Amino acid sequence: MENLGNTQYFNVKTEPEIRVKKVLDLVYNAMAEKGYNPVNQIVGYIMSGDPTYITSHKGARSMIMKVERDELVEELLKEYIKNESWKQG
């Protein structure tokens, strides 16, 4: 009979965490390759949540859907702030 006083451990292996920057890079390049305006299309996706704004070329649509839209906005804002440095002028 099993010892019911012990706790069993169950470990589920998960996919490696998808880096938001890498997803944005992949999506941007796939959109540009297909002749779309990547900025307009990504904004359309973020605003609407409709994945058809993103091409399926190179798996871009499925990749962007693995990232929450608020994470995309957060990453874009972080990069903007980092690059802009909020210079006083």
KEZAZA-461589 format. One record per residue: x, y, z of N, C-alpha, C in turn; residue in three letters; residue number from 1. Coordinates in pm, 1 decimal, m for minus. Example, Ala and Ser with C-alpha at 12.3 -4.5 7.8 and 13.67 -1.06 7.14 Angstrom:
BEGIN
<pt n_X="1319.0" n_Y="m569.0" n_Z="780.0" ca_X="1230.0" ca_Y="m450.0" ca_Z="780.0" c_X="1320.0" c_Y="m330.0" c_Z="780.0" residuo="ALA" num="1"/>
<pt n_X="1285.0" n_Y="m225.0" n_Z="708.0" ca_X="1367.0" ca_Y="m106.0" ca_Z="714.0" c_X="1290.0" c_Y="3.0" c_Z="787.0" residuo="SER" num="2"/>
***
This chain:
BEGIN
<pt n_X="84.4" n_Y="m118.8" n_Z="0.0" ca_X="0.0" ca_Y="0.0" ca_Z="0.0" c_X="88.2" c_Y="124.2" c_Z="0.0" residuo="MET" num="1"/>
<pt n_X="41.6" n_Y="229.1" n_Z="m70.4" ca_X="117.5" ca_Y="353.3" ca_Z="m80.1" c_X="112.4" c_Y="429.2" c_Z="51.7" residuo="GLU" num="2"/>
<pt n_X="217.3" n_Y="505.6" n_Z="75.6" ca_X="222.2" ca_Y="590.3" ca_Z="193.3" c_X="149.3" c_Y="720.5" c_Z="160.8" residuo="ASN" num="3"/>
<pt n_X="33.7" n_Y="740.8" n_Z="217.8" ca_X="m47.3" ca_Y="859.1" ca_Z="188.4" c_X="2.5" c_Y="984.2" c_Z="259.9" residuo="LEU" num="4"/>
<pt n_X="106.3" n_Y="970.9" n_Z="339.4" ca_X="162.7" ca_Y="1085.9" ca_Z="409.4" c_X="263.2" c_Y="1162.8" c_Z="325.2" residuo="GLY" num="5"/>
<pt n_X="305.5" n_Y="1106.2" n_Z="212.2" ca_X="403.3" ca_Y="1172.7" ca_Z="125.3" c_X="333.0" c_Y="1244.4" c_Z="10.2" residuo="ASN" num="6"/>
<pt n_X="394.3" n_Y="1352.0" n_Z="m32.5" ca_X="341.2" ca_Y="1427.9" ca_Z="m146.2" c_X="413.9" c_Y="1384.4" c_Z="m272.5" residuo="THR" num="7"/>
<pt n_X="337.7" n_Y="1354.7" n_Z="m374.6" ca_X="394.7" ca_Y="1319.4" ca_Z="m504.1" c_X="421.5" c_Y="1447.4" c_Z="m583.0" residuo="GLN" num="8"/>
<pt n_X="525.3" n_Y="1446.6" n_Z="m662.4" ca_X="557.7" ca_Y="1560.3" ca_Z="m746.8" c_X="531.9" c_Y="1523.3" c_Z="m891.6" residuo="TYR" num="9"/>
<pt n_X="473.6" n_Y="1617.2" n_Z="m962.6" ca_X="448.3" ca_Y="1598.3" ca_Z="m1104.8" c_X="503.4" c_Y="1720.3" c_Z="m1175.6" residuo="PHE" num="10"/>
<pt n_X="593.9" n_Y="1698.8" n_Z="m1267.6" ca_X="657.5" ca_Y="1809.5" ca_Z="m1337.3" c_X="622.2" c_Y="1802.0" c_Z="m1484.9" residuo="ASN" num="11"/>
<pt n_X="557.4" n_Y="1905.8" n_Z="m1533.7" ca_X="521.0" ca_Y="1913.0" ca_Z="m1674.5" c_X="623.0" c_Y="2000.2" c_Z="m1745.2" residuo="VAL" num="12"/>
<pt n_X="680.1" n_Y="1946.1" n_Z="m1851.1" ca_X="773.8" ca_Y="2026.3" ca_Z="m1929.4" c_X="693.7" c_Y="2117.2" c_Z="m2020.9" residuo="LYS" num="13"/>
<pt n_X="727.5" n_Y="2245.4" n_Z="m2017.0" ca_X="657.9" ca_Y="2342.9" ca_Z="m2098.7" c_X="748.6" c_Y="2388.3" c_Z="m2212.4" residuo="THR" num="14"/>
<pt n_X="687.3" n_Y="2451.2" n_Z="m2312.2" ca_X="765.1" ca_Y="2505.9" ca_Z="m2421.5" c_X="854.1" c_Y="2616.5" c_Z="m2366.6" residuo="GLU" num="15"/>
<pt n_X="968.3" n_Y="2637.9" n_Z="m2430.3" ca_X="1051.6" ca_Y="2749.9" ca_Z="m2385.9" c_X="973.9" c_Y="2881.2" c_Z="m2399.9" residuo="PRO" num="16"/>
<pt n_X="996.7" n_Y="2971.5" n_Z="m2307.0" ca_X="925.7" ca_Y="3098.8" ca_Z="m2309.8" c_X="959.8" c_Y="3173.4" c_Z="m2438.1" residuo="GLU" num="17"/>
<pt n_X="857.2" n_Y="3223.6" n_Z="m2501.4" ca_X="876.8" ca_Y="3297.0" ca_Z="m2626.4" c_X="911.6" c_Y="3440.7" c_Z="m2591.7" residuo="ILE" num="18"/>
<pt n_X="1021.0" n_Y="3485.0" n_Z="m2643.5" ca_X="1063.0" ca_Y="3621.8" ca_Z="m2619.0" c_X="984.2" c_Y="3714.2" c_Z="m2710.5" residuo="ARG" num="19"/>
<pt n_X="922.8" n_Y="3814.4" n_Z="m2652.2" ca_X="835.3" ca_Y="3904.6" ca_Z="m2726.2" c_X="912.0" c_Y="3975.3" c_Z="m2837.5" residuo="VAL" num="20"/>
<pt n_X="1034.5" n_Y="4017.9" n_Z="m2807.8" ca_X="1115.8" ca_Y="4085.7" ca_Z="m2909.6" c_X="1135.6" c_Y="3996.9" c_Z="m3032.1" residuo="LYS" num="21"/>
<pt n_X="1163.1" n_Y="3870.8" n_Z="m3007.6" ca_X="1186.6" ca_Y="3777.5" ca_Z="m3117.7" c_X="1059.9" c_Y="3759.4" c_Z="m3201.3" residuo="LYS" num="22"/>
<pt n_X="945.1" n_Y="3751.6" n_Z="m3135.5" ca_X="817.9" ca_Y="3738.2" ca_Z="m3206.5" c_X="793.2" c_Y="3862.0" c_Z="m3292.3" residuo="VAL" num="23"/>
<pt n_X="811.8" n_Y="3979.6" n_Z="m3234.2" ca_X="790.7" ca_Y="4102.9" ca_Z="m3310.4" c_X="884.3" c_Y="4110.3" c_Z="m3430.0" residuo="LEU" num="24"/>
<pt n_X="1007.2" n_Y="4069.7" n_Z="m3411.4" ca_X="1105.4" ca_Y="4070.6" ca_Z="m3520.4" c_X="1061.1" c_Y="3975.6" c_Z="m3631.7" residuo="ASP" num="25"/>
<pt n_X="1022.4" n_Y="3855.0" n_Z="m3594.3" ca_X="978.2" ca_Y="3756.7" ca_Z="m3692.3" c_X="855.4" c_Y="3805.9" c_Z="m3768.1" residuo="LEU" num="26"/>
<pt n_X="757.4" n_Y="3858.6" n_Z="m3695.5" ca_X="633.9" ca_Y="3907.0" ca_Z="m3757.0" c_X="662.5" c_Y="4025.2" c_Z="m3848.6" residuo="VAL" num="27"/>
<pt n_X="741.8" n_Y="4119.1" n_Z="m3801.4" ca_X="775.3" ca_Y="4237.0" ca_Z="m3882.2" c_X="838.6" c_Y="4195.2" c_Z="m4014.2" residuo="TYR" num="28"/>
<pt n_X="937.8" n_Y="4106.5" n_Z="m4006.3" ca_X="1007.6" ca_Y="4063.6" ca_Z="m4127.8" c_X="917.6" c_Y="3984.7" c_Z="m4221.8" residuo="ASN" num="29"/>
<pt n_X="832.8" n_Y="3899.8" n_Z="m4167.5" ca_X="740.5" ca_Y="3821.9" ca_Z="m4250.7" c_X="641.8" c_Y="3914.9" c_Z="m4321.7" residuo="ALA" num="30"/>
<pt n_X="593.0" n_Y="4016.0" n_Z="m4251.0" ca_X="499.4" ca_Y="4110.6" ca_Z="m4312.1" c_X="567.8" c_Y="4188.7" c_Z="m4424.7" residuo="MET" num="31"/>
<pt n_X="690.2" n_Y="4233.8" n_Z="m4399.0" ca_X="763.9" ca_Y="4309.7" ca_Z="m4500.4" c_X="792.6" c_Y="4223.1" c_Z="m4623.5" residuo="ALA" num="32"/>
<pt n_X="829.3" n_Y="4097.8" n_Z="m4601.7" ca_X="856.9" ca_Y="4006.7" ca_Z="m4713.6" c_X="735.1" c_Y="3988.6" c_Z="m4803.2" residuo="GLU" num="33"/>
<pt n_X="617.6" n_Y="3989.1" n_Z="m4742.1" ca_X="494.6" ca_Y="3970.1" ca_Z="m4818.8" c_X="442.2" c_Y="4100.8" c_Z="m4878.2" residuo="LYS" num="34"/>
<pt n_X="511.3" n_Y="4212.6" n_Z="m4852.0" ca_X="473.1" ca_Y="4340.4" ca_Z="m4911.0" c_X="372.6" c_Y="4422.1" c_Z="m4830.8" residuo="GLY" num="35"/>
<pt n_X="346.3" n_Y="4381.3" n_Z="m4707.8" ca_X="255.1" ca_Y="4456.2" ca_Z="m4622.2" c_X="331.5" c_Y="4564.0" c_Z="m4546.1" residuo="TYR" num="36"/>
<pt n_X="258.9" n_Y="4662.3" n_Z="m4495.7" ca_X="318.4" ca_Y="4761.1" ca_Z="m4406.4" c_X="314.0" c_Y="4699.7" c_Z="m4266.5" residuo="ASN" num="37"/>
<pt n_X="429.2" n_Y="4654.6" n_Z="m4214.9" ca_X="429.9" ca_Y="4583.2" ca_Z="m4086.1" c_X="374.1" c_Y="4663.8" c_Z="m3970.4" residuo="PRO" num="38"/>
<pt n_X="404.4" n_Y="4792.4" n_Z="m3965.2" ca_X="357.7" ca_Y="4875.2" ca_Z="m3853.6" c_X="205.2" c_Y="4882.1" c_Z="m3854.2" residuo="VAL" num="39"/>
<pt n_X="146.6" n_Y="4912.5" n_Z="m3970.1" ca_X="0.5" ca_Y="4921.4" ca_Z="m3977.9" c_X="m65.6" c_Y="4789.5" c_Z="m3941.8" residuo="ASN" num="40"/>
<pt n_X="m10.9" n_Y="4679.0" n_Z="m3989.9" ca_X="m70.7" ca_Y="4548.2" ca_Z="m3965.9" c_X="m60.4" c_Y="4507.3" c_Z="m3819.0" residuo="GLN" num="41"/>
<pt n_X="54.2" n_Y="4533.0" n_Z="m3757.1" ca_X="72.7" ca_Y="4498.1" ca_Z="m3615.8" c_X="m18.9" c_Y="4583.9" c_Z="m3528.7" residuo="ILE" num="42"/>
<pt n_X="m30.4" n_Y="4713.2" n_Z="m3561.6" ca_X="m121.6" ca_Y="4800.1" ca_Z="m3487.4" c_X="m265.0" c_Y="4749.1" c_Z="m3501.9" residuo="VAL" num="43"/>
<pt n_X="m303.7" n_Y="4710.6" n_Z="m3621.8" ca_X="m437.6" ca_Y="4656.6" ca_Z="m3643.7" c_X="m462.9" c_Y="4534.6" c_Z="m3557.5" residuo="GLY" num="44"/>
<pt n_X="m363.5" n_Y="4446.8" n_Z="m3549.5" ca_X="m377.0" ca_Y="4327.2" ca_Z="m3465.2" c_X="m388.5" c_Y="4363.3" c_Z="m3317.8" residuo="TYR" num="45"/>
<pt n_X="m302.5" n_Y="4451.5" n_Z="m3270.8" ca_X="m303.6" ca_Y="4489.5" ca_Z="m3129.1" c_X="m436.3" c_Y="4554.8" c_Z="m3092.0" residuo="ILE" num="46"/>
<pt n_X="m486.5" n_Y="4642.0" n_Z="m3177.6" ca_X="m609.8" ca_Y="4714.3" ca_Z="m3147.4" c_X="m733.5" c_Y="4624.6" c_Z="m3153.0" residuo="MET" num="47"/>
<pt n_X="m736.5" n_Y="4532.1" n_Z="m3247.6" ca_X="m857.8" ca_Y="4453.8" ca_Z="m3268.2" c_X="m852.9" c_Y="4312.7" c_Z="m3209.8" residuo="SER" num="48"/>
<pt n_X="m732.3" n_Y="4257.1" n_Z="m3201.2" ca_X="m719.6" ca_Y="4117.8" ca_Z="m3158.8" c_X="m746.4" c_Y="4020.0" c_Z="m3272.0" residuo="GLY" num="49"/>
<pt n_X="m770.3" n_Y="4071.3" n_Z="m3392.1" ca_X="m799.5" ca_Y="3987.6" ca_Z="m3508.5" c_X="m668.7" c_Y="3938.7" c_Z="m3570.9" residuo="ASP" num="50"/>
<pt n_X="m639.3" n_Y="3809.5" n_Z="m3560.9" ca_X="m511.8" ca_Y="3758.6" ca_Z="m3611.8" c_X="m497.6" c_Y="3764.4" c_Z="m3763.6" residuo="PRO" num="51"/>
<pt n_X="m607.3" n_Y="3790.5" n_Z="m3834.8" ca_X="m594.8" ca_Y="3797.2" ca_Z="m3980.5" c_X="m520.0" c_Y="3922.0" c_Z="m4027.0" residuo="THR" num="52"/>
<pt n_X="m490.5" n_Y="4014.6" n_Z="m3937.1" ca_X="m404.5" ca_Y="4127.2" ca_Z="m3971.9" c_X="m260.8" c_Y="4080.8" c_Z="m3995.2" residuo="TYR" num="53"/>
<pt n_X="m226.8" n_Y="3964.3" n_Z="m3943.9" ca_X="m90.3" ca_Y="3912.3" ca_Z="m3951.6" c_X="m84.9" c_Y="3798.3" c_Z="m4053.0" residuo="ILE" num="54"/>
<pt n_X="14.6" n_Y="3802.2" n_Z="m4139.1" ca_X="31.6" ca_Y="3697.2" ca_Z="m4238.7" c_X="67.1" c_Y="3564.6" c_Z="m4172.1" residuo="THR" num="55"/>
<pt n_X="31.8" n_Y="3457.3" n_Z="m4237.3" ca_X="72.1" ca_Y="3325.5" ca_Z="m4187.1" c_X="208.7" c_Y="3285.8" c_Z="m4241.7" residuo="SER" num="56"/>
<pt n_X="265.9" n_Y="3369.6" n_Z="m4328.7" ca_X="398.6" ca_Y="3346.2" ca_Z="m4385.8" c_X="501.7" c_Y="3327.7" c_Z="m4274.0" residuo="HIS" num="57"/>
<pt n_X="580.0" n_Y="3224.3" n_Z="m4284.2" ca_X="684.9" ca_Y="3190.7" ca_Z="m4185.8" c_X="630.5" c_Y="3168.7" c_Z="m4044.1" residuo="LYS" num="58"/>
<pt n_X="502.7" n_Y="3134.6" n_Z="m4033.1" ca_X="444.1" ca_Y="3106.6" ca_Z="m3902.4" c_X="420.0" c_Y="3229.2" c_Z="m3817.0" residuo="GLY" num="59"/>
<pt n_X="420.7" n_Y="3347.7" n_Z="m3880.1" ca_X="408.8" ca_Y="3472.7" ca_Z="m3804.9" c_X="278.0" c_Y="3480.8" c_Z="m3726.6" residuo="ALA" num="60"/>
<pt n_X="167.7" n_Y="3440.8" n_Z="m3788.1" ca_X="38.2" ca_Y="3450.7" ca_Z="m3720.6" c_X="33.4" c_Y="3363.2" c_Z="m3596.1" residuo="ARG" num="61"/>
<pt n_X="78.5" n_Y="3240.1" n_Z="m3609.2" ca_X="73.1" ca_Y="3151.4" ca_Z="m3492.7" c_X="169.1" c_Y="3197.2" c_Z="m3383.7" residuo="SER" num="62"/>
<pt n_X="281.8" n_Y="3255.7" n_Z="m3422.4" ca_X="377.4" ca_Y="3305.8" ca_Z="m3321.9" c_X="319.9" c_Y="3423.8" c_Z="m3244.1" residuo="MET" num="63"/>
<pt n_X="260.4" n_Y="3519.2" n_Z="m3315.3" ca_X="210.8" ca_Y="3638.6" ca_Z="m3245.8" c_X="93.5" c_Y="3604.3" c_Z="m3155.4" residuo="ILE" num="64"/>
<pt n_X="18.9" n_Y="3500.0" n_Z="m3190.0" ca_X="m94.9" ca_Y="3460.9" ca_Z="m3107.1" c_X="m51.8" c_Y="3393.5" c_Z="m2976.8" residuo="MET" num="65"/>
<pt n_X="75.2" n_Y="3355.0" n_Z="m2965.5" ca_X="126.4" ca_Y="3295.5" ca_Z="m2842.2" c_X="165.3" c_Y="3400.9" c_Z="m2738.9" residuo="LYS" num="66"/>
<pt n_X="161.7" n_Y="3527.0" n_Z="m2780.6" ca_X="199.7" ca_Y="3638.2" ca_Z="m2693.2" c_X="74.4" c_Y="3721.4" c_Z="m2666.8" residuo="VAL" num="67"/>
<pt n_X="53.8" n_Y="3760.2" n_Z="m2542.5" ca_X="m60.1" ca_Y="3845.6" ca_Z="m2508.0" c_X="m40.2" c_Y="3983.5" c_Z="m2572.0" residuo="GLU" num="68"/>
<pt n_X="m148.9" n_Y="4043.3" n_Z="m2616.9" ca_X="m138.3" ca_Y="4173.7" ca_Z="m2683.1" c_X="m81.9" c_Y="4281.0" c_Z="m2590.0" residuo="ARG" num="69"/>
<pt n_X="m114.5" n_Y="4274.9" n_Z="m2460.5" ca_X="m59.5" ca_Y="4375.1" ca_Z="m2368.6" c_X="91.6" c_Y="4359.9" c_Z="m2355.4" residuo="ASP" num="70"/>
<pt n_X="142.4" n_Y="4237.3" n_Z="m2371.2" ca_X="288.0" ca_Y="4216.4" ca_Z="m2368.6" c_X="352.8" c_Y="4278.8" c_Z="m2491.2" residuo="GLU" num="71"/>
<pt n_X="284.5" n_Y="4274.0" n_Z="m2604.6" ca_X="336.6" ca_Y="4338.5" ca_Z="m2725.7" c_X="345.8" c_Y="4488.7" c_Z="m2705.5" residuo="LEU" num="72"/>
<pt n_X="240.1" n_Y="4548.9" n_Z="m2651.2" ca_X="239.1" ca_Y="4693.4" ca_Z="m2626.2" c_X="348.8" c_Y="4730.4" c_Z="m2526.9" residuo="VAL" num="73"/>
<pt n_X="361.6" n_Y="4650.9" n_Z="m2421.5" ca_X="464.6" ca_Y="4677.0" ca_Z="m2320.1" c_X="604.3" c_Y="4674.4" c_Z="m2381.6" residuo="GLU" num="74"/>
<pt n_X="631.3" n_Y="4575.3" n_Z="m2462.9" ca_X="763.6" ca_Y="4563.9" ca_Z="m2525.9" c_X="789.9" c_Y="4680.6" c_Z="m2620.4" residuo="GLU" num="75"/>
<pt n_X="689.9" n_Y="4717.4" n_Z="m2698.4" ca_X="706.0" ca_Y="4829.7" ca_Z="m2790.3" c_X="731.3" c_Y="4959.6" c_Z="m2714.4" residuo="LEU" num="76"/>
<pt n_X="658.6" n_Y="4981.3" n_Z="m2605.4" ca_X="677.0" ca_Y="5102.1" ca_Z="m2526.0" c_X="813.6" c_Y="5104.9" c_Z="m2458.5" residuo="LEU" num="77"/>
<pt n_X="857.0" n_Y="4990.8" n_Z="m2405.9" ca_X="990.5" ca_Y="4983.4" ca_Z="m2343.5" c_X="1098.8" c_Y="5020.7" c_Z="m2443.5" residuo="LYS" num="78"/>
<pt n_X="1088.9" n_Y="4965.7" n_Z="m2563.9" ca_X="1188.9" ca_Y="4994.8" ca_Z="m2666.7" c_X="1185.1" c_Y="5141.1" c_Z="m2708.7" residuo="GLU" num="79"/>
<pt n_X="1066.0" n_Y="5196.4" n_Z="m2719.3" ca_X="1053.5" ca_Y="5337.3" ca_Z="m2754.3" c_X="1119.8" c_Y="5424.9" c_Z="m2648.8" residuo="TYR" num="80"/>
<pt n_X="1088.7" n_Y="5397.4" n_Z="m2523.0" ca_X="1146.1" ca_Y="5477.1" ca_Z="m2414.3" c_X="1297.0" c_Y="5461.8" c_Z="m2411.1" residuo="ILE" num="81"/>
<pt n_X="1345.4" n_Y="5340.0" n_Z="m2426.6" ca_X="1489.8" ca_Y="5315.4" ca_Z="m2425.0" c_X="1559.4" c_Y="5390.6" c_Z="m2538.3" residuo="LYS" num="82"/>
<pt n_X="1501.2" n_Y="5387.1" n_Z="m2655.7" ca_X="1563.9" ca_Y="5451.4" ca_Z="m2771.4" c_X="1545.0" c_Y="5601.8" c_Z="m2773.1" residuo="ASN" num="83"/>
<pt n_X="1435.9" n_Y="5649.2" n_Z="m2720.0" ca_X="1407.8" ca_Y="5792.5" ca_Z="m2717.7" c_X="1480.0" c_Y="5860.1" c_Z="m2601.1" residuo="GLU" num="84"/>
<pt n_X="1498.7" n_Y="5786.2" n_Z="m2493.1" ca_X="1565.8" ca_Y="5834.6" ca_Z="m2371.7" c_X="1497.1" c_Y="5955.3" c_Z="m2309.5" residuo="SER" num="85"/>
<pt n_X="1376.6" n_Y="5983.8" n_Z="m2352.4" ca_X="1298.7" ca_Y="6095.5" ca_Z="m2299.4" c_X="1382.3" c_Y="6221.2" c_Z="m2284.1" residuo="TRP" num="86"/>
<pt n_X="1454.6" n_Y="6250.8" n_Z="m2390.5" ca_X="1543.9" ca_Y="6367.5" ca_Z="m2389.2" c_X="1464.5" c_Y="6496.0" c_Z="m2373.8" residuo="LYS" num="87"/>
<pt n_X="1515.9" n_Y="6582.8" n_Z="m2289.7" ca_X="1457.4" ca_Y="6715.2" ca_Z="m2272.3" c_X="1520.1" c_Y="6803.6" c_Z="m2380.1" residuo="GLN" num="88"/>
<pt n_X="1443.4" n_Y="6884.7" n_Z="m2442.0" ca_X="1503.7" ca_Y="6963.7" ca_Z="m2547.6" c_X="1442.3" c_Y="7089.7" c_Z="m2565.8" residuo="GLY" num="89"/>
***
